[in-house]
Amino acid sequence: MIGGTGVALAEDPPAMEMTPEMILGMLDNEMLTGFVEMCRTGALANGNPDAGQSTAWNPEDTQQGQLPPGAIATCTDSTGHGLALVLPDTFEIGDTAQNMWMDLGPNQSIPIVGTFVMGERNLFNIMGGLLFDAPPVLGFVNVKDYARDNYGVAIDPRMFDTFTTYQDVVDAANLPVELTTRAECQDHTGRITGTPQFLVGCAIRGGSQIPAGTDKNALRRNQALTVAEYLAGPDVSYPRNAGPVQLPVTLPKAKGQSTIKGDGINVALSMRNGRAFAETGNDLAVALAGADKGQLSTAYAKYAIAIAANMDTDDIRFTWFGQEVDFSKLLAAGLLDSEMAAEAGADEMGPMLDMVGGLNGTIPGIKEVFCLGLDAKATAEGLGSCTNFLGTFDTYKDLRPLTNGSQNPVGDSVNRQEQYGLTDISSLIFGNDALLKDFLPMLSGGEGMDMGALLSNPTIVKMLGALTSEEDRIKLTKDFIRYTKNVETTFAKEAVMVDSGETDDDGNPIMVEKKEQVTDADGNLLWEDTAGKRYTQADIDADDDLDVVDLSPVMATVMKNKTTPRMVGAVEDAWETYTDTNDPVMVDDEDENGDPIYLDADGNVVDADTEGAVKKQVQQVDADGNPVFKEKTRHFTRPVMVESTDADGNVITEDFKDADGNVVWVDENGAVVEAGTEGAVKKQTPVLVQKMEQAKDSKGNPLWDPVVERSTTAHWLTSDYGLREPLVIEWLGHQVVFFPAVEVNGTYRPNLMGLPQISRIAQDAQTGLLPKISLVQWDNAFGLGTWTFDKPWDLFGTAKNYADSITLHKDLKQIDDLLGITDGIKDSLGLGKSPAPVDPDVTDPDVTDPGEGEGAEPGDGEGVDQLDSLTTLDEAPESTPSAPSTTPAAPETESSPAPEPELGVTPSAPATPEAPTSDPAPSGPAASDPAPEPAGEPELAGVGAGSSDDAGLSLE
């Protein structure tokens, strides 16, 4: 939800409102930095001098056999404000708990009871004190009760040392069942302290006595399982006294590669082996790249914005020993709200845990490709690609796979689009819904400068919605024209097979097609009689002559989408040695006597004992006088090549060629001979192809693709200007739709290339010979309004409503007010108000008489004052409405102006487009605000059934 000061990340308490300062603070918090690989530059470094340090890895200079780190963040070439971040998909809080320390202060001495060791304790230590009890002091003093009464929290410091690290808990939970062969003494942490002594038992050894045949590891194991359950939610329960339990040992690690480069704002995010590269060509540019699941995302911007993000960050989870974390028990214990926590400086830990709980499972995915500006290019593998040049020439291609890789995909077909368009960058400032109008309060320094107002801005809300939606796209400008190639892919079907319960002669189960009873459109089961007439249960109940026993259920074979393994080429790590011509081998220079030459700071030759002298370095040359460069080892990946075989498994071969491309001939012994030699044959070599293997997801599950039955390609031509809705004509029981609507980037627009669609009207309410034509609205670019032909014979009313819908003059006035163009011209021409002249003999300006200065001329400033008193056309006040005319006027219906197509992201519309029914309104304060479109079928205007006042166009 969106609030006044930030974004609440969870609907249910505890909620946490985020501000930019908090986000930057999180990037430096140990609770986060222990899980991620990261580097930051510029303002995003938050003043941290170590934030810009990249991961130590250079694939161009490594060693044979050395593999790259799992997570690589590179900021070396980022000179602007940037963030390169590699995330894990799981944050194991248990691993961090051992590094979350609280200083509980000096030891606490309690008269008669004793002294309790406090000091620095981590979260595991504190949980031991909260969860477990040592025996009462002196047999009757309960330490937890005393702590609750005096410190506000029930805790026993004697149990702090039960566990200290994550591994302590894992090892204790996995302890085997080990039965004692004699009586033993066991303390409150489960450790054996020795054997009972005569008469005094365990009084000296410590602890309590356990008899022979007792599992001496049970107490320690149960304590570990209690800790593992404590922050794992109420539904997690481990068995007690049932032997060892294996808790997660391998902790999740961040995997991926994030690289930022350039002078602008660069953000690269990756997880699960994704590779993200964000680059800006100048400081007035923004590039965001996000990659996941081994895919590649690249974004480049120069005087532009480019986004290429395809990340399922909604999969990120915070866990406690492998289970989703739940801090409710810890928060309810009262420790973090206690005086003890406040004195230890840990009272801020509560809000941090609240935030983590709010983030768990609520982080939205990032799904967007967007390009706008002088030069913008973005590609997100598995999602889409786009380009935009000069803010005008725009392309987009949908790169999503047909399905998500499931072996049982749902749906019958999918659509994928490729687009080429000319966008109207002037729509950012012209028109009712121009982006400038949404951001004008912030640009002018007025209200709306805080983070809450920014995130509440309607356009920002839509952009954030598109950023997290795979189906929607960010749209800031309108289209002059856009060509779309839409490919609809229909999946092949196959029957679902089930075991019949019988076997063949070889004992194999006989599989048959699965059948199920057919339902009608409303989900009612169908029966049929011998004549094939079908009935529902309601039909049977209503007809006394029908009995379900006399009918047969209508059965059909259950079908599913046919799939095939998704195959990808196998690759392997490889290394090669090469000469780096950019890195010369440097050696000490020598004089003619073979002695080293020394230089001072200015490059002058000096004696060896001169202060600050260093040896002169020159590039080494070989015996032939050639310069020598360093030999290095480069790491790369290469395809795994295997021999190609035919359908029978025979190896396919081809002619072997030498380095010059000539076919090699061999004799019967395999020796190379000249072509034409008697008995010589061409040498053959196996044809090598890349090894193919089934693709797997990040968890190792195999991926599948649907088998395609057919593909249908449609060509669309749309525009955000011109006709707003398809032209619909109803006549004599038929409906003709010209330019039928299609969905492009989440918005339904008329397809200018679409053929007319003719259909019969099921309920023909229109009678007579005159056709009915839908409301016609025509949108214009550059703030030139909308023509609405709801009353085509009222020419003056139509023209007036059109004039009232024009926003060009108001748009120009807003730009002028924002940029101060008019004021700047006045100042440059000297038409601004002149300052009062000052008498040079008067040193105190407070007593200067402007009218008596020597430099004052009669009438100076007078003309300017008069000029400034004039009001320009744009600044003139609106005229007062005139008194009503005494002449009766024709009745006229006025309403708010028809809304222009909304920028931002438009929710998907119904398959049958809805046409607005509102008319343009006269000018006024609300004339520039778009009016909401009423739901319903397209309004038809005519004279078939209504009165003469009905809005419409009739053709006679």
N, C-alpha and C positions, 0 to 999 in steps of 0.2 A: 504494500500500500504506500501511497505517497503522502508525505506530511509536510508541515511548514518548514521544517529545518533539515530534512533529509529523507531517506528512503527506509521505511521499516521493512526488514527482511523476512518477517514472519507475521502471519495474521494473528496467531495465537500467542499469548504471553509465554515466555518472556520475549518481547520484541526489542530490537536494537536499531536505533537510528544512526545512519552513517553520514559522516561529513568528510570532505576532502582531507581535513587534518587527521581524522581518525584512520582513514584509509592509508595515508602516508605513514602514520604511526604503526599500523599493522605490519607494513613492509619491513619495519625494523624490529618487530617483536619476535623474541626467541621462539615463541610458540609456533610461529609460521616459518621463520628462517631455517629452523631445524629440518623442515620437510622439503623445501623447494631449492632449486638452483636459480640464482637471480643476479642481475646487475642492472644498475640504474644510472642515468646521467641527467645533468641539468637540474631543473626544479624537482624532478621526481626522485633525485638522490636524497632530498630532505635534509641536506647539510651533512650527510654521512660520508666521511672521506673514503671509506672502504666500499661504498655502494657501487662504484664504477668498475670494480675488478671483475674481469671476465674469467670464465672457466679456463684452466690451464690445459689447452689442447690445440695443437696446430697440425692438421692432417697433412700439411706439406713438409713437415719436419718432425718425424717420429722415428720409431725403431721397428725393425722387423718383428712381427708378431704382436706388437702392442695395439690393443683395441681401444677405441674411443670410450670416454666415460659415458655412462648411461644418460646423464643430463648435461647439456652444454648450453650456457648462456653467454652470448658474445656482444659486447658493447664497444669494442675497440674503435670502430669507425663511426660511432655516434657522437656528433658534436652539438646536438640539440638537446631536447628534453625527451628522454626515452626510458623504456622499461623492457627488458628481456627476461621472461619468467617461464620456468619449466615447473609444472605442477604434477603431483601424484594424483591418482583418482581416489586415494584413501589416505586420510590423516590419522595415524594411530596415536591417540592421546596417551596411551600407556607408555609409549617410548619417550614422550615429552615429560611425563609426570616425574621422572627421576631427575629432571633438570629444573623443575619448578620449586624454588626454595623460598622459605619464609624464615626470617630471623625472629624466633619466639622470645628473644631477650635472655637475661641471666637466669640461672637456676633458681627454682622456687623452693624455699624452705618453709615448712609448715610445722609448727610446734607439735611435738609428740609423734606426728605422722611421719615426718622425715623430709628429705630433700629430693626434688625431682629435677632431672637433667633436661634442660630446654635447649637453647642455642639454635643453630640453623638446622631446619628440617625440610625435607622435600615432601612432595604430595603423598608418596607411598608411606613415609614415616607417619604423617598426620593421619592417614586413613587407618593405620594400625591402631593409633590412639583412639580413633572414633569408633572402630568396629569391635575391638576386643577388650576384654577385662582381665586384669591381673587379680589375684586373690585379695580380699580386703586387708587393709593394714591393721595390725594388732587383732585381726579376726573380726573386726566390726566396723572399721572406717572404710566406706565405699568411696574410692577416689573420684569416680565419675560424678557421683552425687555432690561431692564437695566442690568440684570444678564447676558444675552447673550452677550451684548456689552462689559462688564467688566470682566466676569469670563469664557466666552466661553461656557456656558450652560444655556438654558432657564429654570429657576426653580424659584418657588415662595416659600420662606421659611415659609410664613404664612400658607401654606397648609400642612406643615409637620405633623401636629397632626390629619389629617383626619382619618387615621387608624394606629394602632400600632401593632396589632396581627392578626393572621390568623382568630381567632374566631371573631374579630371585623368585618371583611369583611363578614364572613358567616352570622353573626347576622344581619348586615345591609341589605344584599341581601334578607333576609327572612322577612323583616319588612312588616307588613300587610298594606293594603290600609286604611288610616285613614284620613277622610275629616275634615277639620277645620270647626267649627261652627261660626267662626268670623274671622276677619282679624288678622293675626299674623305676628310677626317679625321673620325672619329666616336668620341665618348667612350663610356664604359661605360653611360651612361643613354640612349644612342640619339640624342643631339644632335650635329648637325654643327658642328664647331669651326673648319672652314676647309679650305683645300687643302694638300696636302703641299708641303713646301719642299725645295728642291734639297739634296741630300746628307743632310739631317737628317730628311726625311720629316715625320712627325707628332709628332716629339719635342718641338717647341716648341708647336705648336698643341694638343697633347694628344689622347689617344685612339689609335686604330689606323686604318690606311688601308684603305678599301674601294674596289674598282675601279669604273670606269665601267660603267653598266648594272645597278648594284645598287639594289634597293629600299631607299632610305635610311630609310623609315619602318618597315621590317620588325622591327628590333630593339625599337624603342619599342612597337610594336603587340603584339609577342609578350610583352613584359614586362607590359603591361596585362592581357592574357589570362591570364597566369600568376597575377597578383594576383586576377583574377576567379574563377579556379578554386580558389584556395588554401583558402577557407573554404566551398566549395560542395559538398563531398562527393566521394567517389572516382568517381562515375558521370558527373560533369560534365566535359566536355572540349570546348574550342573549337579549330577548325582553325587551324593555323599557316601563315603565308606564303600565305594564300588570299584576301588582300584585307581590306577593313575589316569589322569585326564590330560590330553595333549592340547595345550593352548597354542595359538599361532606363534611360531618361532621366527619365520621370515617376515620382516617388516616391509611394508610397501615403500618403494622408492620412486622418486620423480624420474621419468624417462622422456627424452625428447630433445629437440634442438631449437633454440630461439635466438635470432640474430637481428640486431637493429643497426641502421646505418643512415647517416645524413644529418642535415642541419635542422630539420623540423621536429615535429612531434612524432615519435616512432614507438609503437608498442607491438611486441611479438610475444605471443603466448603459445605454449605447447604442452601436451600431456600424452601419455601412452604412445611414445615413439613418434609423435607428430613432428613435423619440421616447419617452422614459421620464420619468414623473412620479411621484415618491414623496412622500407627505404624511402627517404624523402630527398628530392633534388634541390631544395632550398628551405629557408627557415619559415616560409609561409606555406606550409604543407603539413598534412596529417596522414600517416599511414598506420593501419592496424591490421595485423595478421594473426590468425589463430588456427592451430592445426591439432588434430587428434587422430588416434588409431592408425598411426603409421602413414598418414596422408601429408601432402605438401600444400602449404598456403603461402602465396607471395603477394605483396602489396607495394606499389610504387606510386608516389605522388610528387608532382612539381606544380606549385601554385594550385594545389588541388587537394581533394580528400579521396583516399582509397581504402576500402575495407575488404578484406578477404578472411572470413572467419567461419570455421566449421568445427565447433567443439561441443561435445555433449557434457558440458560442465555440470549439468543436472545429475550426473552420475557420481559426483564427488560426495564422499561420505566421511564423517568423523567417527572413529571407532574406538572402542575400549576392549582390548584383547579380542579383536576381530568382530565384535558386535557393535551396532550403532550406539553411540554414546548418549547417555541421559544423565544430566547433572542434578536432577531433581532431588535425589537423596542427599547429595553433598550440600546443596543449597539449603535444604530443609534442616540440616543438622545445626545450622546457626553459627558455624565456625567463622565464616567469612563476614558475618555481620557483628561479630563479637568484639569486645574491647581488646582482646588479645590480638585479633587480626589487624585492628586499626593501629595498635602500637607497633606491630610488625611490618606495617606498610603494605599489607596484603589485602586491604579493603577494596582495592581496585580489581582484584582477581574475579570478584563476583560478576561485574559487568562484562569482563572478558569471557567468562563461561556462559553468560547469557547470550553473548554474541555468537559464540560457537554453536550453542544449541539452536539459535535462530537460523544460522546458515545451513545446518545439517539438512540436506535433502531439498533445500529451497533455492539454491543457486540456479538461475535459469541457464539453459544452453545458449551458445552464441552462434547464430546462423545468419550470415549476411554476406553478400557481395555487392559493393556499391562503389561507383566511380563518378566524380563530378569535378570539373576544373579544367585548367589549361592542358594538363597531361596526367591522366590517371589510368592505371592498369592494375587489375586485381584478379587473382585466380585462387579459388579454394577447391582443391581436389575433393570430389565427392559432393560438391554443392553447386558451383557455378563459376563463371568468369565474366568480366566486363571490362570495357574501355570507354573513356570519354576524353574528347579533345576539344579545346576551346569552349567547353561547356555546352557544346552543340551536337557534335558527332558522337553518337552513343551506340554501343553494341552490348549484347548480353547473350550468354549461352548457358542453358541448364545442364549441369554435369552430374546430377544426382543419378545413382544407379536405379534400376527399375524397382528393386525392393531392398529391404534392409538386410538381406542375406539369410533370412529365415528359411528353413526347409519347408515350412507351411505358410507361405505368404497369403495374405488376404487380398480381396479385390479382384476385379476382372480385367482392369486396364489402368494405365497411367498415361499422363500427358507430359511431354517435355518440349520446351520451346527454345528457339533461336531468334534473336531480334536485332534489327538495325533501325535506328531512329535519328531524327533531327529534333533535339529538345530546345525548348524556348527558355533560355536563361533569364529573359526579361520577366518571366512569370514569378521570379523571386521578389519582384518589387511592384509589379502591376497586377491589379485584379483584387477582387474581394478577399480571396484567401491567400494572398501573397505571403511568403514567409516573412518578409520585412514587417508586416503588421503584427505578427506574433512576437517578434523579438524587439520591436521598437522601444518598449519601456526599458529594456535592459541596455540597448544601444544608446539611448538618450540619457542614461544614468539615473533614471527614475526608479519606480518600484520594480521589483522583479530581479534585483541583482543577487539575492541570496540563493543558496543552493536549493532550498525548498521550493522557491518560486520557479527556478529554472526547471526542476524536475516535475513541476506541476504544469508547465507550459504544454498546451495541447499538442503542438508539433513535436516537442521532445517526447511526450508520452507515446505518440504514434511511432516515432523513430525507435524508441526503446522496445516497443512491442514488435516492430519488424526485426530488430536486432536479435531477438530471441525466438523468432518464428522462421521455420524452414519454408513456409508457403508464402509469406508476405515479403515485400521488398520495400526498402526506403525509397520514397519518391518525393523529391523537393521541387522539381521543375515539371512543367507540362510538356506534352509532345506536340510539335507542329505536325509531324507525321511519323508513324512507326509501322514497319513491316515485320510481321511475325510468322515464322514457320512453325506450326504446331504439329508434332508427331504423336499420334495416339497409338500406343502399343497394347495389343490385346493378348492376354496370356492363353496358352494352350491348357486344356483340361484333361484330366484322367480320372477314372473311377477309383473310389476308395475301396481297397480290398481288405476283407476280414477273414478270420479263420472260421471255416464252416463246421469245425469240430470233427471232421472226417479226415482220413488219410488215404493216400494212394497206395499202390502195391509196394512201393519202396519205403513206406512209413512216413512220407513227407505230408505235412498238413495241406489239405485242399483249400485254396483261397477262393472266395466268391465276392462278387460286388456287394457292397453295403447298400441296403435299401432303407428308405424312410418315407413316412406318409407325407404327401404333398399338402401344402396349405395355400389358402387364397391370399390376396394382397393384404388382408387384415390379420393374417396369422391364424385363421380358423382351419382346422383339419378338414380335409375333403373326403367324402365317400362318393361312390358312383353305383348306379344300377346296371342291369344287364344291357340297357340301351346306351350306356355311356353318359347319361345325364348325371351331373355332379351335385352334391348336396353338402351343406355344412351342418353342424350339430344343431344350430338354431333352426334350420329348415326342417330337420327331422323332428325336433320337438314341436314345431308348429303344425305339422301335418300328421293327423292321426292314422293315415293310411300307410305311413312310412315307418319302418322298423330297421334299426341299424343292423340287425342280424340278416336282413335280406339284402344288404348293401355290402360292397367291397371297398376297403380303403384304397384310395388312389396312391400308388407307390411309385417312387422314382429312384434312380441310382444316385447315390451321393457322389458328387464330383469335387475335385480339389485341383489347385493349380499344379501343373507338372513342373518339376524343377530339375536342374542339372548342377553339378558342382561348379563353383566359381573358380576358374583356374587363373593362376598368376605365374609369372616367370620366377624361377628360383635364382637367388644371388648369393654370393659368398664374399667374405673379406679377402683382400689381396693387398700386397705391398710391392712397390717397385723402387729401384734406385735411379736417381736422375741427377743431372747437373743443374744447379740453381745459378743461372747467369746473372741474377740480381744480387748474389752474395759472394763477392770475391774473397779469396784466401789472402790475408794480409800478413806480411812478414816485416821484420826490422830492416830498415834501409842501412846500407853501409857505405863508408867512404872508400877511397882507393886503397886504403890500408886494411880494409876488412873490419874496421871499428864501427860500432853503432853511431848513428847521427842523432844528436839531441836538438830539440826545438823548444823555444819558450812559448808563452801563450799567444804571441803575435806571429808565430811561424818562423821566427829567425833562428838560424843555427847558433847554438851556444855550447858551452862546455858541459860535460856530464854532471859536474858537481854544482851547476847553477840551480838555484832554488826554483822549484816548479818545472824543471826541464823534464821532457818526456821523449821517448824514442820515436823517431820518425817512422811511419808505417807506409809501405808501398805494396802493391799487389804482386803476389808471387807469379813468376813465369816459369814455364818448363824448359827443357833443354833446347827446344826449337824456338824459344822466345814467345810462345803463346801464353796469354794470361790464364791463370788457374782459378777455377771457381770451386765452391764447396760441393761435395757429393752428399746428397740427402736421401732419405727414404720417405716415400709418399704412401699414405693409406688411401684405399679406394675400395669400392665394391664393384664386382664384375658378375656377369651372368654365369650360371653353372651350365656348362655345355655337355651334351650327351650325344651318342650316335643315334641318327634317325633310322627308324625301321618302318617297313611297310605293314600292311594288314596281316601278313603271315608271320611277322616277326623277323623278316630278313633285313639285314643292314643295307641301307641305301648308300651307294657310293657315287663318286664323281671323279673326273680326271684330275690328277695331281699336277700342279703347276709350280715352276720354280719362281725365284724372286722376281724375274723379269716377265712373268706371266706366260711363259712358254710351257706347253704340255711336255711332261717327262715320259720318255719311253724306256722300257726295261725288257731284258731278255728273259728266258725261261728260269734263270737263276736269280732274278731280281736285280741284276746289275744294270745300271743306267747305260743306255746305248743311244746312238744317233737314230733319228726318225728315218724309216725306210730300211733299217737293218732287218734281215730275214728273221722271221719268227718274233720280232719285237712287238710288244703290245703297250698300250697306254697304261701307265701306273695309276692305280685307283686308290682313293682315300675315302674313308667314311664321311658322309655329310653330317656335320655337327649342327645341332639345334639347341636352343635354350631349354633346359629342363622345366617342365610345367608341373605345378603342384597345387593342391586345393588351398585357396586362401583361408586364413583363420582370423578371428577377431582378437582383441587384446587379451582375452581370457583363454585363448587356444581353441575356441569352438569353430568347427568348419563352417564356411559360408556357402550359400547356394544362390543360383540365379534362376528366374522363371524361364520356361521354354516359351518362345514367342510364336504365337499362331499367325498373327498378321500385324502390319503397321500401316496406319493411314495418315497421310500428310495433308494438312490444310494450310492455306495461305491467307493471311489476314492483313488488312491495311486499316489502321485506326488513327484517330487524332483526338486530342483533348479540346479541339476547336471544331466549329461547324456544328453539325447535328449532334444534339446531346443524347437523344434516344432514337431507336429505330422508328421509321415512319410506318404506322399501322393503319390500314384501311379495312373497314368492315362493310360488306355490301352483299346483300341477297344471301345471307347465311354463310358467307365465306369470309375468312380473314387473310389478308395479304400483308406480310411483314417485309418491308424494304430495308436493306442494310441490317440484317439480324445481328443482335448483340453477341459479342464474344468477350471472354475474360482475358485481360492482358495486365499482368503485374497487380492482380487483385482488384482491378477496376473493370466494370463492364462498359464497353463502348461499341457504337455501331461499326460493323465491318463494312468498309466502303467497297470491298471486293466481293462481298457476299451476295449470292443469288437470292432473289425473293423467295420467301417461304409461304406457301398457300395451304390453308387448312380449313376444314369445315367447322363452324361454330356449333358446339353441342347444344347450347341453349341460346337460340336466336331471339333476343329480346328486341332487336331493332326491326321495325317494320317499315314498309314504304320503299320507294325507289331511289332515295337519295343515300349516298354513302356517308359513312362516318369516318373522320380522319382524326388520328391522335393529336394531342397537343404538340405543336412544333416549336422547338426552341433552338436557337442558333447562337453559339458562343463565339466571341471574338477575342483575339489576342490583344496584348498591350493595354489592357484596362479599358477596351472600347465597348464593354457592356455585352448584353444579351438581347437578341431579338426574340420576343415571345408572341407568337401568332395565335393567341387564344380567341381574339376578336378581330379577324382579318379585315372586316368591313369598317371597323372603327380605326381609320388610318391615323387620326390625330391622337387617339388614346394609345395606339401601338407605338407611335413615334415618341410620345411623351414618356411612356414607360421605358422605352429604350434609352432615351436621353438620361433618365434618372438612374439607370443601371451603369452608366459610364463612370469609371473611377479614375480616369487618367489624370484629371486636374488635381484631384486629392492626392493621388500617388506622387505626382511631381512636387506638390506642396510638402508632403512628408519628407521626401528626399532633401528638399531645400532646407527644411527646418533641421534635419539631422546633420547635413553637411555644411550648412551656413553659406550656400553659394551666393544668394542674393546679397547678404551682408558683406561677403568678401568682395563682390563686384563694386558695391557702393564705396567700400573703403579704398579700393584701388583707384576709383575715379574721384576720390576726394569728396564724395557726396554724403559722408557721414557727418554727424554733428561735430562742429569745430569746438575745441576747448576755448574757454574764455581767455582773451589776451592778458598777459601779465606785464605790468610796468617794470622794466629792468631796474629802475631806481628803488623799487620797493623790495626789501629783502624778506619781509614776512608775508607769505602768500595768504595768510588768514585775513589780512587787512587790505589786500589789493582790491582796487575798484576797477573791474574790467572795462567799464565805460570810459576811463580816463587814461588808459595806457597809450604810450606814444605810437605803438604799432597799430592801433585800432583805426580803421577807416569807417566813415559813415556807412551804416548799413551792413558792416561785416557780420557774417553769420546769419543775417536776417533771411536771405534767400534760402540758405540751407535749412534754417528752422522751418521755413514755410514748406520747403520740399519734403522734409521729414514728416511734416504734419499731414501730408497727403497720404492717402491709403491706396496701396496697390490693389489690383483686381483680386489677387489671391488672398489679401488680408482684409478685404472688405467684409463687413458683417453681413450675415444673411438677411435678405429683405424681409420685412414684416409681411406676413400673409395678408392679402387684400381682403376687404369685406366681401361677404358672399354676394354674388350677382343676383339681381332681382329677376333676371331671366331664367326660367327653369332650364336646367341642363339635363341631357340624357343620362339615365342611370348608369353608373359606372362602378365596378367592383375594384377595390384597390387592396393590395396586400403587400407583404414583404417581397423583395426581389427574389427571383428564382436563384437557387444556389448554384455556383459554379462547381465543376468537379473538384472534389476535395483533394488537396495535396497531402503528402505524408503517406500513410498506409491505409488503404481502404479495405474494410472487411469484405469477404466474398459475398457477392450479391446472389439472389436466387437465379435459377436458370432462365426464367422469364424476366427480362429487365423491367424495373418499375420506373415509371415516368413521373416526374414532379408535376404538381398541379397548381403551384402557386404562381401568381402574376407579379410582374415588376411593380414596385411601389414608388410613390413620389419621393423626392429627395427629402432627407431628414437625418437625424442622428443615427437611426438604425438602418439607413438605406444601404450601407456598405457591409452590413452583417449578413452572412448567408442564412437563409431560413431553412429549417429542417424539411426533408422530403417526407410527405405522408406515405404510409404504406398502402398498398392496394394495387389493383390492376391499372394499366395505363389508361388515363382519362381519354375518352372519345368525345369529340364535340360534333354536334350536328342538329338536325331539326326533325329527326325521325320520330322521337317520342316526347321530348321535353318541350318547354315553352320557347318562345322566340328569344328569351334572354339567355338561354343555355349557351355556354361558351363553345364555339366550334366553327368548323369550316365545312360548308356543304357545297357539293358540286352539282350543278343542274345541267 
